[in-house]
């Protein structure tokens, strides 16, 4: 099933895309699996996603942990921790 992935801040800069649509293989079940699968694409993906514990995620616009199942999600966002002021 196609999945839209949104990238923000330095994740976007390293990958070189703000968004893309992918169809992950069936074994990609969680956010951590998705990040690991994307990192295997090499280049900017490998660099941006090398330390998943530094990343935050949202599934269908709800903040989630990396152990969250992506199920039938339509949209996933991957971004660094957010700070405010």
KOLRO-422552 format. One record per residue: x, y, z of N, C-alpha, C, O, CB in turn; residue number from 0. Coordinates in Angstrom, 2 decimals. Glycine has a CB too. Layout:
# KOLRO-422552
+---------+---------+---------+---------+---------+---------+---------+---------+---------+---------+---------+---------+---------+---------+---------+------+
|     n_X |     n_Y |     n_Z |    ca_X |    ca_Y |    ca_Z |     c_X |     c_Y |     c_Z |     o_X |     o_Y |     o_Z |    cb_X |    cb_Y |    cb_Z | resi |
+---------+---------+---------+---------+---------+---------+---------+---------+---------+---------+---------+---------+---------+---------+---------+------+
|       X |       Y |       Z |       X |       Y |       Z |       X |       Y |       Z |       X |       Y |       Z |       X |       Y |       Z |  NUM |
...
+---------+---------+---------+---------+---------+---------+---------+---------+---------+---------+---------+---------+---------+---------+---------+------+
//
This chain:
# KOLRO-422552
+---------+---------+---------+---------+---------+---------+---------+---------+---------+---------+---------+---------+---------+---------+---------+------+
|     n_X |     n_Y |     n_Z |    ca_X |    ca_Y |    ca_Z |     c_X |     c_Y |     c_Z |     o_X |     o_Y |     o_Z |    cb_X |    cb_Y |    cb_Z | resi |
+---------+---------+---------+---------+---------+---------+---------+---------+---------+---------+---------+---------+---------+---------+---------+------+
|    0.84 |   -1.17 |    0.00 |    0.00 |    0.00 |    0.00 |    0.89 |    1.25 |    0.00 |    1.81 |    1.34 |    0.81 |   -0.96 |   -0.01 |    1.22 |    0 |
|    0.64 |    2.19 |   -0.88 |    1.46 |    3.41 |   -0.94 |    1.38 |    4.20 |    0.37 |    0.33 |    4.28 |    1.00 |    1.02 |    4.30 |   -2.12 |    1 |
|    2.52 |    4.76 |    0.74 |    2.64 |    5.52 |    1.97 |    3.38 |    6.82 |    1.66 |    4.47 |    6.79 |    1.08 |    3.39 |    4.70 |    3.07 |    2 |
|    2.79 |    7.95 |    2.02 |    3.45 |    9.24 |    1.84 |    4.33 |    9.50 |    3.05 |    3.87 |    9.41 |    4.19 |    2.42 |   10.39 |    1.63 |    3 |
|    5.58 |    9.84 |    2.80 |    6.52 |   10.14 |    3.88 |    6.93 |   11.60 |    3.74 |    7.36 |   12.04 |    2.68 |    7.76 |    9.20 |    3.84 |    4 |
|    6.79 |   12.33 |    4.84 |    7.20 |   13.74 |    4.91 |    8.47 |   13.82 |    5.73 |    8.58 |   13.20 |    6.79 |    6.07 |   14.63 |    5.53 |    5 |
|    9.45 |   14.59 |    5.25 |   10.71 |   14.78 |    5.95 |   10.84 |   16.25 |    6.34 |   10.50 |   17.13 |    5.55 |   11.91 |   14.33 |    5.07 |    6 |
|   11.34 |   16.51 |    7.55 |   11.46 |   17.87 |    8.03 |   12.86 |   18.17 |    8.54 |   13.60 |   17.28 |    8.94 |   10.46 |   18.12 |    9.13 |    7 |
|   13.22 |   19.47 |    8.51 |   14.46 |   20.02 |    9.05 |   15.69 |   19.32 |    8.46 |   15.75 |   19.11 |    7.24 |   14.48 |   19.89 |   10.59 |    8 |
|   16.68 |   18.95 |    9.30 |   17.90 |   18.38 |    8.75 |   17.69 |   17.01 |    8.13 |   18.51 |   16.58 |    7.32 |   18.95 |   18.28 |    9.83 |    9 |
|   16.63 |   16.30 |    8.49 |   16.32 |   15.03 |    7.83 |   16.03 |   15.31 |    6.35 |   16.55 |   14.63 |    5.47 |   15.10 |   14.30 |    8.52 |   10 |
|   15.19 |   16.31 |    6.09 |   14.86 |   16.71 |    4.72 |   16.12 |   17.15 |    3.97 |   16.32 |   16.77 |    2.81 |   13.83 |   17.85 |    4.72 |   11 |
|   16.95 |   17.94 |    4.62 |   18.15 |   18.45 |    3.96 |   19.10 |   17.32 |    3.57 |   19.67 |   17.35 |    2.47 |   18.88 |   19.43 |    4.88 |   12 |
|   19.28 |   16.34 |    4.43 |   20.20 |   15.24 |    4.13 |   19.66 |   14.29 |    3.08 |   20.41 |   13.78 |    2.25 |   20.51 |   14.46 |    5.39 |   13 |
|   18.35 |   14.06 |    3.12 |   17.76 |   13.16 |    2.12 |   17.59 |   13.87 |    0.78 |   17.72 |   13.26 |   -0.27 |   16.39 |   12.64 |    2.61 |   14 |
|   17.31 |   15.18 |    0.83 |   17.15 |   15.95 |   -0.39 |   15.72 |   15.98 |   -0.91 |   15.48 |   16.39 |   -2.04 |   18.04 |   15.40 |   -1.45 |   15 |
|   14.78 |   15.55 |   -0.08 |   13.36 |   15.55 |   -0.45 |   12.53 |   16.03 |    0.73 |   12.88 |   15.78 |    1.88 |   12.89 |   14.14 |   -0.91 |   16 |
|   11.44 |   16.72 |    0.44 |   10.53 |   17.09 |    1.52 |    9.44 |   16.04 |    1.69 |    8.87 |   15.89 |    2.77 |    9.90 |   18.47 |    1.25 |   17 |
|    9.16 |   15.31 |    0.61 |    8.20 |   14.21 |    0.71 |    8.36 |   13.26 |   -0.46 |    8.91 |   13.62 |   -1.50 |    6.76 |   14.74 |    0.77 |   18 |
|    7.86 |   12.05 |   -0.27 |    7.85 |   11.05 |   -1.33 |    6.79 |   10.01 |   -0.99 |    6.34 |    9.90 |    0.15 |    9.25 |   10.40 |   -1.50 |   19 |
|    6.41 |    9.26 |   -1.99 |    5.47 |    8.16 |   -1.79 |    6.21 |    6.86 |   -2.08 |    6.84 |    6.71 |   -3.13 |    4.21 |    8.31 |   -2.70 |   20 |
|    6.12 |    5.93 |   -1.14 |    6.82 |    4.65 |   -1.26 |    5.83 |    3.52 |   -0.97 |    4.76 |    3.74 |   -0.40 |    8.04 |    4.58 |   -0.29 |   21 |
|    6.20 |    2.32 |   -1.36 |    5.44 |    1.12 |   -1.00 |    6.41 |    0.20 |   -0.28 |    7.15 |   -0.55 |   -0.91 |    4.80 |    0.42 |   -2.26 |   22 |
|    6.40 |    0.25 |    1.06 |    7.32 |   -0.59 |    1.82 |    6.99 |   -2.07 |    1.66 |    5.84 |   -2.42 |    1.40 |    7.29 |   -0.22 |    3.30 |   23 |
|    7.99 |   -2.94 |    1.80 |    7.73 |   -4.38 |    1.74 |    6.90 |   -4.82 |    2.94 |    6.85 |   -4.11 |    3.95 |    9.07 |   -5.18 |    1.68 |   24 |
|    6.25 |   -5.96 |    2.86 |    5.35 |   -6.43 |    3.93 |    6.02 |   -6.56 |    5.30 |    5.34 |   -6.41 |    6.32 |    4.78 |   -7.75 |    3.55 |   25 |
|    7.31 |   -6.83 |    5.35 |    7.97 |   -7.00 |    6.64 |    8.19 |   -5.68 |    7.40 |    8.59 |   -5.69 |    8.57 |    9.31 |   -7.67 |    6.43 |   26 |
|    7.92 |   -4.55 |    6.76 |    8.02 |   -3.25 |    7.43 |    6.71 |   -3.02 |    8.19 |    5.69 |   -2.66 |    7.60 |    8.30 |   -2.08 |    6.40 |   27 |
|    6.77 |   -3.24 |    9.51 |    5.56 |   -3.18 |   10.32 |    5.50 |   -1.99 |   11.28 |    4.41 |   -1.54 |   11.63 |    5.42 |   -4.44 |   11.11 |   28 |
|    6.66 |   -1.49 |   11.70 |    6.70 |   -0.40 |   12.68 |    7.46 |    0.80 |   12.10 |    8.06 |    0.72 |   11.03 |    7.36 |   -0.87 |   14.00 |   29 |
|    7.41 |    1.90 |   12.83 |    8.18 |    3.07 |   12.41 |    9.67 |    2.74 |   12.38 |   10.38 |    3.15 |   11.46 |    7.93 |    4.27 |   13.36 |   30 |
|   10.14 |    1.99 |   13.36 |   11.56 |    1.61 |   13.38 |   11.91 |    0.78 |   12.14 |   12.97 |    0.97 |   11.54 |   11.90 |    0.82 |   14.66 |   31 |
|   11.03 |   -0.14 |   11.77 |   11.25 |   -0.95 |   10.56 |   11.31 |   -0.05 |    9.33 |   12.17 |   -0.23 |    8.47 |   10.13 |   -2.00 |   10.39 |   32 |
|   10.41 |    0.91 |    9.26 |   10.35 |    1.81 |    8.11 |   11.63 |    2.63 |    8.01 |   12.20 |    2.76 |    6.93 |    9.13 |    2.74 |    8.21 |   33 |
|   12.07 |    3.17 |    9.13 |   13.30 |    3.96 |    9.13 |   14.50 |    3.09 |    8.72 |   15.35 |    3.52 |    7.94 |   13.55 |    4.59 |   10.53 |   34 |
|   14.55 |    1.88 |    9.24 |   15.63 |    0.96 |    8.86 |   15.60 |    0.64 |    7.38 |   16.65 |    0.61 |    6.72 |   15.54 |   -0.32 |    9.67 |   35 |
|   14.41 |    0.39 |    6.85 |   14.27 |    0.08 |    5.42 |   14.68 |    1.28 |    4.57 |   15.39 |    1.11 |    3.57 |   12.83 |   -0.33 |    5.10 |   36 |
|   14.25 |    2.47 |    4.95 |   14.62 |    3.66 |    4.19 |   16.13 |    3.88 |    4.22 |   16.72 |    4.29 |    3.22 |   13.89 |    4.90 |    4.75 |   37 |
|   16.76 |    3.62 |    5.36 |   18.21 |    3.83 |    5.49 |   18.99 |    2.95 |    4.52 |   20.10 |    3.31 |    4.12 |   18.66 |    3.54 |    6.92 |   38 |
|   18.43 |    1.80 |    4.15 |   19.14 |    0.90 |    3.22 |   19.19 |    1.47 |    1.80 |   19.88 |    0.93 |    0.94 |   18.47 |   -0.47 |    3.19 |   39 |
|   18.48 |    2.55 |    1.57 |   18.52 |    3.18 |    0.25 |   19.83 |    3.91 |    0.00 |   20.10 |    4.36 |   -1.12 |   17.36 |    4.14 |    0.09 |   40 |
|   20.66 |    4.02 |    1.05 |   21.99 |    4.60 |    0.91 |   22.00 |    6.11 |    0.85 |   20.97 |    6.76 |    1.05 |   22.63 |    4.07 |   -0.30 |   41 |
|   23.17 |    6.66 |    0.57 |   23.34 |    8.10 |    0.40 |   22.78 |    8.92 |    1.55 |   23.05 |    8.64 |    2.72 |   22.70 |    8.53 |   -0.86 |   42 |
|   22.00 |    9.93 |    1.21 |   21.42 |   10.82 |    2.20 |   20.49 |   10.11 |    3.16 |   20.36 |   10.52 |    4.31 |   20.68 |   11.91 |    1.53 |   43 |
|   19.83 |    9.05 |    2.69 |   18.95 |    8.28 |    3.58 |   19.76 |    7.66 |    4.71 |   19.41 |    7.78 |    5.89 |   18.19 |    7.18 |    2.79 |   44 |
|   20.84 |    6.99 |    4.35 |   21.68 |    6.34 |    5.35 |   22.22 |    7.35 |    6.35 |   22.26 |    7.08 |    7.55 |   22.84 |    5.59 |    4.67 |   45 |
|   22.62 |    8.52 |    5.87 |   23.15 |    9.56 |    6.75 |   22.07 |   10.11 |    7.67 |   22.28 |   10.22 |    8.88 |   23.76 |   10.69 |    5.92 |   46 |
|   20.93 |   10.47 |    7.12 |   19.85 |   11.08 |    7.90 |   19.23 |   10.13 |    8.92 |   18.78 |   10.56 |    9.98 |   18.78 |   11.61 |    6.98 |   47 |
|   19.21 |    8.84 |    8.60 |   18.47 |    7.88 |    9.41 |   19.39 |    6.94 |   10.19 |   18.94 |    5.93 |   10.74 |   17.56 |    7.06 |    8.53 |   48 |
|   20.68 |    7.26 |   10.24 |   21.67 |    6.40 |   10.89 |   21.44 |    6.22 |   12.39 |   21.80 |    5.19 |   12.95 |   23.05 |    6.95 |   10.66 |   49 |
|   20.85 |    7.22 |   13.03 |   20.62 |    7.15 |   14.47 |   19.13 |    7.34 |   14.75 |   18.71 |    8.44 |   15.11 |   21.46 |    8.23 |   15.22 |   50 |
|   18.34 |    6.30 |   14.57 |   16.88 |    6.43 |   14.72 |   16.46 |    6.96 |   16.09 |   15.43 |    7.62 |   16.20 |   16.22 |    5.10 |   14.49 |   51 |
|   17.24 |    6.69 |   17.13 |   16.88 |    7.17 |   18.46 |   16.88 |    8.70 |   18.55 |   16.33 |    9.26 |   19.49 |   17.83 |    6.59 |   19.49 |   52 |
|   17.49 |    9.36 |   17.58 |   17.50 |   10.83 |   17.54 |   16.29 |   11.39 |   16.79 |   16.12 |   12.61 |   16.71 |   18.79 |   11.32 |   16.88 |   53 |
|   15.47 |   10.53 |   16.24 |   14.36 |   10.98 |   15.40 |   13.03 |   10.93 |   16.14 |   12.88 |   10.21 |   17.13 |   14.28 |   10.13 |   14.15 |   54 |
|   12.09 |   11.68 |   15.64 |   10.71 |   11.66 |   16.11 |    9.84 |   11.33 |   14.90 |   10.27 |   11.48 |   13.76 |   10.28 |   13.04 |   16.77 |   55 |
|    8.62 |   10.88 |   15.17 |    7.76 |   10.47 |   14.07 |    6.30 |   10.78 |   14.37 |    5.89 |   10.95 |   15.52 |    7.93 |    8.98 |   13.79 |   56 |
|    5.54 |   10.85 |   13.31 |    4.08 |   10.98 |   13.41 |    3.47 |   10.06 |   12.35 |    3.99 |    9.93 |   11.25 |    3.62 |   12.47 |   13.21 |   57 |
|    2.37 |    9.44 |   12.72 |    1.61 |    8.60 |   11.80 |    0.24 |    9.23 |   11.67 |   -0.48 |    9.42 |   12.66 |    1.53 |    7.10 |   12.29 |   58 |
|   -0.12 |    9.56 |   10.44 |   -1.39 |   10.23 |   10.17 |   -1.60 |   11.40 |   11.13 |   -2.68 |   11.56 |   11.71 |   -2.57 |    9.23 |   10.28 |   59 |
|   -0.56 |   12.21 |   11.29 |   -0.54 |   13.45 |   12.06 |   -0.68 |   13.27 |   13.57 |   -1.09 |   14.20 |   14.26 |   -1.61 |   14.34 |   11.58 |   60 |
|   -0.34 |   12.09 |   14.08 |   -0.31 |   11.83 |   15.53 |    1.10 |   11.42 |   15.92 |    1.65 |   10.48 |   15.34 |   -1.34 |   10.73 |   15.93 |   61 |
|    1.69 |   12.12 |   16.89 |    3.02 |   11.76 |   17.35 |    3.02 |   10.33 |   17.88 |    2.10 |    9.92 |   18.59 |    3.50 |   12.74 |   18.44 |   62 |
|    4.06 |    9.58 |   17.51 |    4.15 |    8.17 |   17.91 |    5.59 |    7.82 |   18.26 |    6.52 |    8.54 |   17.89 |    3.64 |    7.24 |   16.78 |   63 |
|    5.76 |    6.72 |   18.97 |    7.08 |    6.17 |   19.24 |    7.53 |    5.33 |   18.06 |    6.73 |    4.96 |   17.20 |    7.08 |    5.34 |   20.53 |   64 |
|    8.81 |    5.02 |   18.03 |    9.34 |    4.25 |   16.90 |    8.89 |    2.80 |   16.92 |    9.04 |    2.09 |   15.93 |   10.84 |    4.30 |   16.91 |   65 |
|    8.34 |    2.34 |   18.05 |    7.83 |    0.97 |   18.13 |    6.38 |    0.87 |   17.67 |    5.78 |   -0.21 |   17.72 |    7.96 |    0.45 |   19.55 |   66 |
|    5.80 |    1.98 |   17.22 |    4.41 |    2.01 |   16.79 |    4.23 |    1.33 |   15.43 |    5.01 |    1.55 |   14.51 |    3.91 |    3.46 |   16.72 |   67 |
|    3.20 |    0.51 |   15.34 |    2.86 |   -0.13 |   14.06 |    2.35 |    0.92 |   13.08 |    1.58 |    1.81 |   13.46 |    1.80 |   -1.26 |   14.26 |   68 |
|    2.77 |    0.81 |   11.83 |    2.29 |    1.76 |   10.83 |    0.99 |    1.27 |   10.19 |    0.26 |    2.07 |    9.60 |    3.34 |    1.99 |    9.76 |   69 |
|    0.70 |   -0.02 |   10.30 |   -0.58 |   -0.55 |    9.84 |   -1.00 |   -0.02 |    8.48 |   -0.26 |   -0.15 |    7.50 |   -1.65 |   -0.22 |   10.83 |   70 |
|   -2.18 |    0.56 |    8.42 |   -2.72 |    1.07 |    7.16 |   -2.57 |    2.59 |    7.07 |   -3.41 |    3.28 |    6.48 |   -4.19 |    0.69 |    7.03 |   71 |
|   -1.50 |    3.11 |    7.66 |   -1.25 |    4.55 |    7.64 |   -1.19 |    5.06 |    6.20 |   -0.78 |    4.34 |    5.28 |    0.06 |    4.89 |    8.37 |   72 |
|   -1.59 |    6.29 |    6.05 |   -1.50 |    6.94 |    4.74 |   -0.33 |    7.91 |    4.68 |    0.24 |    8.15 |    3.62 |   -2.79 |    7.68 |    4.42 |   73 |
|    0.03 |    8.47 |    5.87 |    1.09 |    9.48 |    5.92 |    1.94 |    9.28 |    7.16 |    1.44 |    9.02 |    8.25 |    0.49 |   10.90 |    5.90 |   74 |
|    3.24 |    9.41 |    6.96 |    4.21 |    9.31 |    8.05 |    5.11 |   10.52 |    7.94 |    5.50 |   10.92 |    6.84 |    5.04 |    7.97 |    8.00 |   75 |
|    5.45 |   11.12 |    9.08 |    6.40 |   12.22 |    9.10 |    7.61 |   11.80 |    9.94 |    7.46 |   11.15 |   10.98 |    5.74 |   13.53 |    9.67 |   76 |
|    8.79 |   12.18 |    9.49 |   10.03 |   11.89 |   10.21 |   10.76 |   13.21 |   10.40 |   10.98 |   13.95 |    9.44 |   10.92 |   10.83 |    9.44 |   77 |
|   11.15 |   13.49 |   11.64 |   11.76 |   14.78 |   11.93 |   12.64 |   14.68 |   13.16 |   12.50 |   13.74 |   13.95 |   10.68 |   15.85 |   12.13 |   78 |
|   13.55 |   15.64 |   13.34 |   14.37 |   15.67 |   14.55 |   13.53 |   16.18 |   15.72 |   12.43 |   16.70 |   15.51 |   15.63 |   16.55 |   14.35 |   79 |
|   14.05 |   16.05 |   16.94 |   13.32 |   16.60 |   18.08 |   13.04 |   18.08 |   17.87 |   13.86 |   18.80 |   17.30 |   14.11 |   16.38 |   19.37 |   80 |
|   11.91 |   18.52 |   18.33 |   11.48 |   19.90 |   18.15 |   11.78 |   20.67 |   19.43 |   11.46 |   20.23 |   20.53 |    9.97 |   19.99 |   17.79 |   81 |
|   12.39 |   21.82 |   19.26 |   12.59 |   22.71 |   20.40 |   11.86 |   24.01 |   20.12 |   11.66 |   24.38 |   18.96 |   14.11 |   22.96 |   20.67 |   82 |
|   11.48 |   24.67 |   21.14 |   10.73 |   25.92 |   20.94 |   11.24 |   26.99 |   21.86 |   12.08 |   26.76 |   22.73 |    9.25 |   25.70 |   21.16 |   83 |
|   10.72 |   28.16 |   21.65 |   11.16 |   29.26 |   22.48 |   10.12 |   30.31 |   22.60 |   10.34 |   31.32 |   23.28 |   12.40 |   29.85 |   21.95 |   84 |
+---------+---------+---------+---------+---------+---------+---------+---------+---------+---------+---------+---------+---------+---------+---------+------+
//
